Amino acid sequence: MRSIVCKSLCAAALLLASAPGFAGVVVIVSAKSGVASLAKDQVASLYLGKTAALPGGGSAKLYDSAESNPAREAFYQAATGKSASQVKSVWSRLVFSGRAVPPHELTSDASVVKAVAADPAAIGYVDSAALDGTVKAVLKL
Protein backbone atom coordinates (compact mmCIF):
# COMPACT_ATOMS: atom_id res chain seq x y z
CA MET A 1 0.00 0.00 0.00
CA ARG A 2 2.77 2.39 0.95
CA SER A 3 4.60 1.82 -2.35
CA ILE A 4 1.44 2.57 -4.34
CA VAL A 5 0.98 5.89 -2.54
CA CYS A 6 4.67 6.72 -3.03
CA LYS A 7 4.49 5.90 -6.75
CA SER A 8 1.35 8.00 -7.15
CA LEU A 9 2.93 10.99 -5.41
CA CYS A 10 6.09 10.67 -7.49
CA ALA A 11 4.07 10.47 -10.70
CA ALA A 12 2.08 13.57 -9.75
CA ALA A 13 5.25 15.48 -8.92
CA LEU A 14 6.80 14.55 -12.27
CA LEU A 15 3.66 15.57 -14.12
CA LEU A 16 3.58 18.98 -12.42
CA ALA A 17 7.29 19.52 -12.97
CA SER A 18 7.00 18.73 -16.67
CA ALA A 19 3.96 20.95 -17.26
CA PRO A 20 4.69 24.14 -19.19
CA GLY A 21 4.60 27.45 -17.34
CA PHE A 22 1.24 29.14 -17.24
CA ALA A 23 1.43 32.92 -17.11
CA GLY A 24 -2.27 33.81 -17.17
CA VAL A 25 -5.02 34.10 -19.74
CA VAL A 26 -5.65 37.11 -21.96
CA VAL A 27 -8.46 37.74 -24.41
CA ILE A 28 -7.07 38.85 -27.76
CA VAL A 29 -8.17 40.57 -30.95
CA SER A 30 -6.25 41.42 -34.09
CA ALA A 31 -3.87 44.35 -33.89
CA LYS A 32 -5.97 45.73 -36.80
CA SER A 33 -9.21 45.56 -34.79
CA GLY A 34 -10.89 48.73 -33.61
CA VAL A 35 -11.68 47.09 -30.26
CA ALA A 36 -9.41 48.54 -27.57
CA SER A 37 -10.76 46.73 -24.54
CA LEU A 38 -13.55 44.44 -23.43
CA ALA A 39 -15.25 43.97 -20.09
CA LYS A 40 -15.51 40.51 -18.59
CA ASP A 41 -19.30 40.49 -19.02
CA GLN A 42 -18.92 41.28 -22.75
CA VAL A 43 -16.53 38.35 -23.18
CA ALA A 44 -18.86 36.09 -21.20
CA SER A 45 -21.81 37.09 -23.42
CA LEU A 46 -19.82 36.24 -26.54
CA TYR A 47 -18.50 32.91 -25.26
CA LEU A 48 -21.88 31.85 -23.84
CA GLY A 49 -23.65 32.61 -27.12
CA LYS A 50 -25.75 35.44 -25.70
CA THR A 51 -24.42 37.91 -28.25
CA ALA A 52 -22.59 37.51 -31.54
CA ALA A 53 -21.32 41.05 -32.06
CA LEU A 54 -18.21 42.86 -30.98
CA PRO A 55 -18.58 46.40 -29.60
CA GLY A 56 -18.89 48.79 -32.50
CA GLY A 57 -20.88 46.29 -34.54
CA GLY A 58 -19.96 43.43 -36.74
CA SER A 59 -20.27 39.76 -36.08
CA ALA A 60 -17.50 38.26 -33.99
CA LYS A 61 -15.65 35.12 -35.03
CA LEU A 62 -14.84 33.21 -31.83
CA TYR A 63 -11.81 30.98 -31.38
CA ASP A 64 -11.44 28.42 -28.62
CA SER A 65 -8.39 26.54 -27.39
CA ALA A 66 -8.13 22.77 -27.44
CA GLU A 67 -9.68 20.89 -24.53
CA SER A 68 -6.19 19.78 -23.47
CA ASN A 69 -4.96 23.39 -23.14
CA PRO A 70 -4.89 24.52 -19.47
CA ALA A 71 -5.81 28.03 -20.62
CA ARG A 72 -9.26 26.77 -21.67
CA GLU A 73 -10.47 25.82 -18.19
CA ALA A 74 -8.84 28.92 -16.67
CA PHE A 75 -10.52 31.13 -19.27
CA TYR A 76 -14.01 29.75 -18.81
CA GLN A 77 -13.79 29.83 -15.02
CA ALA A 78 -12.52 33.43 -14.99
CA ALA A 79 -14.66 34.84 -17.80
CA THR A 80 -17.97 33.04 -17.29
CA GLY A 81 -17.83 31.48 -13.83
CA LYS A 82 -18.53 28.11 -15.46
CA SER A 83 -16.35 25.11 -16.18
CA ALA A 84 -15.37 24.29 -19.76
CA SER A 85 -17.73 21.28 -19.70
CA GLN A 86 -20.64 23.47 -18.55
CA VAL A 87 -19.94 25.90 -21.39
CA LYS A 88 -19.77 22.99 -23.84
CA SER A 89 -23.29 22.00 -22.69
CA VAL A 90 -24.52 25.55 -23.28
CA TRP A 91 -23.14 25.47 -26.83
CA SER A 92 -24.63 22.03 -27.47
CA ARG A 93 -28.10 23.40 -26.69
CA LEU A 94 -27.52 26.51 -28.82
CA VAL A 95 -26.26 24.51 -31.79
CA PHE A 96 -29.07 21.95 -31.50
CA SER A 97 -31.67 24.73 -31.53
CA GLY A 98 -29.96 26.41 -34.49
CA ARG A 99 -29.45 29.66 -32.60
CA ALA A 100 -25.65 29.92 -32.72
CA VAL A 101 -22.39 28.59 -34.10
CA PRO A 102 -19.85 27.50 -31.46
CA PRO A 103 -16.32 28.90 -31.30
CA HIS A 104 -13.82 27.36 -33.70
CA GLU A 105 -11.54 25.09 -31.71
CA LEU A 106 -7.85 25.32 -32.56
CA THR A 107 -5.04 23.07 -31.39
CA SER A 108 -2.60 25.54 -29.84
CA ASP A 109 -2.13 29.08 -28.58
CA ALA A 110 0.03 29.77 -31.64
CA SER A 111 -2.80 28.74 -33.98
CA VAL A 112 -5.27 30.95 -32.06
CA VAL A 113 -2.89 33.92 -32.32
CA LYS A 114 -2.41 33.32 -36.06
CA ALA A 115 -6.17 33.03 -36.75
CA VAL A 116 -7.09 36.08 -34.66
CA ALA A 117 -4.28 38.18 -36.16
CA ALA A 118 -5.61 37.47 -39.67
CA ASP A 119 -9.18 38.65 -38.99
CA PRO A 120 -10.16 42.00 -37.40
CA ALA A 121 -13.54 40.48 -36.43
CA ALA A 122 -11.94 37.57 -34.56
CA ILE A 123 -11.58 37.13 -30.83
CA GLY A 124 -9.78 34.43 -28.88
CA TYR A 125 -7.88 33.76 -25.69
CA VAL A 126 -4.38 32.48 -25.01
CA ASP A 127 -1.81 32.19 -22.29
CA SER A 128 -0.25 35.66 -22.03
CA ALA A 129 3.16 34.17 -22.87
CA ALA A 130 1.87 33.59 -26.43
CA LEU A 131 1.26 37.28 -27.18
CA ASP A 132 3.08 38.89 -30.08
CA GLY A 133 2.75 42.11 -32.07
CA THR A 134 0.08 40.73 -34.41
CA VAL A 135 -2.61 40.70 -31.70
CA LYS A 136 -3.53 42.87 -28.76
CA ALA A 137 -4.81 41.89 -25.35
CA VAL A 138 -8.20 43.47 -24.61
CA LEU A 139 -8.83 41.74 -21.26
CA LYS A 140 -6.54 40.07 -18.75
CA LEU A 141 -8.16 37.39 -16.64
C-alpha angles and dihedrals in degrees: 000000000000092000092052091053091046092050091048093050092047091050091050092049091051092048092052093045092052095047114107119251115271114210101178137280126278129185110230140198131180117285084237093057120109090221110107100177142353132208120233092247091054091053091046091052091052096046093044092051095245092123133016101195133088118224109279092036134276129107115279122230107215125210124197131194123240117276089246093058111101089214090068097065092039091051096050094045093049099039102037107014088236133105120251090252091053090051090048088056091051090053092046090058092045093049093045091053091047093238100120148009115237123236116279108255116223128189102235145014088252091057091048091051091048094049094045093046090055096054125051089201093055128103130185143149133239142165105282090240088070095062119120136165094276094071136036130218112239098175133020115207 
